[in-house]
Amino acid sequence: MYEYGDVLSDSMYEYGDVLSDSMYEYGDVLSDSMYEYGDVLSDSMYEYGDVLSDSMYEYGDVLSDSMYEYGDVLSDSMYEYGDVLSDSMYEYGDVLSDSMYAYGDVLSDSMYEYGDVLSDSMYEYGDVLSDSMYEYGDVLSDSMYEYGDVLSDSMYEYGDVLSDSMYEYGDVLSDSIAF
């Protein structure tokens, strides 16, 4: 049993926050793992802004290991802002591969927030706070990327990817996903 906004059942959710494993959607429950508000196109199912999955998120903040952000899902299941384009894919600009970088943000397994990266790879929208460590202009680590050019093996440019995976800002030029 659910009420429009609140869930009155064992799993109990609040309108906005997910407090349980079973995840529900804004008013209706579409299936154990499924939600809508845009649409949920995947098992992990996210809502428009909120992630309604086992890891439980808050509207805006991610309270769990998988960490998703308001608009973009920055996890393994990867979604687009409304549509899911594939398991590995995200958008916000576009998702450009398994390592996934978006326009400014990196949307990879290590999960980032819409500006800050909250994971092992940890990048900030300007500075990189992790082992890979990038600065908004200079790269301070082995992978070394510059804000325009990539100086390392993976090499991405601010619009184009110059590496094996090679993505373009909007289109994917690699084996993984071409839009």
N, C-alpha and C positions, 0 to 999 in steps of 0.2 A: 504493500500500500504506500502510495505516495500522495502528497498534496502538492498543489501547484506552487512549487518553489521549494518546499521542504520535503524531505523524505522521512516518512514516519515509520519506517520498517527497521528491521534488525541492522541493516547496513547503515541506515541513517546518514543522510547527506544534508548539507545545508545548501541553500541556493547560492552557489558561487564556489563553494569549497567542496571538495570531495573528501568524505571522511571514512570511506570504506573501500573494500576491494571491488565491489560490484559496480561502481560507477553508473550514474544515471544522468539523464539529460534534463534540460530546462523544461520540466513539467512532465514530460513523458519519458518512459524508459523503453528503449527500442530493442533491448537485448542485453544480456548480461554484460557484455563488454562495450556495447554500442551507445553512442550518443549522437545527438544532432545539435545543431544550431546554425552551423553551416550544414555540413553533413559529416558523418564520421565514415571514413572509407577504409578503416583498418582495425585490426584487433585491439591495438592499444587505445584507440579512440580518444580524441581530444575534442574539447568544445571550443567554440569561438572565443579564445582568450584563456579559457581554463583547460587544464588537462584533467581528465576524469579517469585516471588510471590507478593501478595499485599503488603507485608511488605518491599519489595525492599531491595536488598542487593547490596553490591559492591563486586567486584572480590577479595575476600580475607577477607574483613571486612563485618560485618553485621551492617547495619544501622538501624535496626528495632528491635522491641520487641522480635520477634521470634528468631532472631539471629541464623544464620547458619554460619558454618565455611567452609573454603576451603577444600572440600573433603567430609567432613561429614556433615550431617544435624542433628542438635542437637535439634530438636523440636518435637512437638507432632506427626507430620506426619511421622517422622523418615524414613530415607532412608539409604540404603547402598551405598557405594561408587561406584555407577553405577547402581545398582539394588535396588529396594525397596523390602524389605523382609516382610513387614507388617506394619500396622499403628504404632505400638508401637516400631518397631525394627530399630536399626541402626547397622551399622558396622563401623569399622575402624580397630578394631580388629574384634569384633563381637558385636552384641547387645545382651545384656544379660537379657532384661526384661523391664517392664514399667519404672522402676527407671533408667534403663539402665546405665550400666557403661561400658566403653570400656577399652581397655588396657591403663590404666593410666588416662583416662578421664571419666567423668561421663556424660552420654548422656541422661539426663532425661528432664522432662517437663520444668525444669528451664533453659534449654539451656546453653550450655557451648561452649566455643571456644576451638580450638584444643590445648589446653594447659591450658588456663585459663577459668574459669567459669564466665560468665557474668551475672549470674542470682541470684535469691534469695539464692539458696543453695550455690552458688559461691564456687567453689573449684579452687585452682590453681593446676598446675601439681605437686606441691610439698606441698604447703600449702593450707589450706582451709580458706577462708576469710569470711565465713558466720556462721549462727547460729549452723550449724552442726559441723563446724570447725574441720577440720582434719589437722594434720600436716603430712609431708611426712614420718614421722616415728611414731609419736604419735598421738593419737586422743585426742583433747582437749575438746570434747563435749559429750553430752549424747549418741549420736550414736556411738561415739568412734570407729574408725577403726584404726588398725595399718597397717603399710606398708606390713605386711605379714599376720597378723592375724586380725580378726575383734573381737573387744572386746564388741560388743553391740548386741542388739536383731537382727538387720538386718544382722549383721555379714557377711562381705565378706572377702575373702582372696584374695591376689594379683593374684591368678590364679583361685581359686575355690571360690564359694560362699557357705557360711556355713549357710545360712538362709533359710527361707521358700521358697523364690523364687529360691534359689540355682541355680547358673549358674556356668558353668566352663568356663575357658578362651578359648572360641572357640565353645564350645557346650553349649546349654542351657539345664539345667537339670530340669527345672521347667515346670509347666503347660503352661507358656507362652513360646511358641516357642521352639521347639527342632530342631536343624539344622541337 
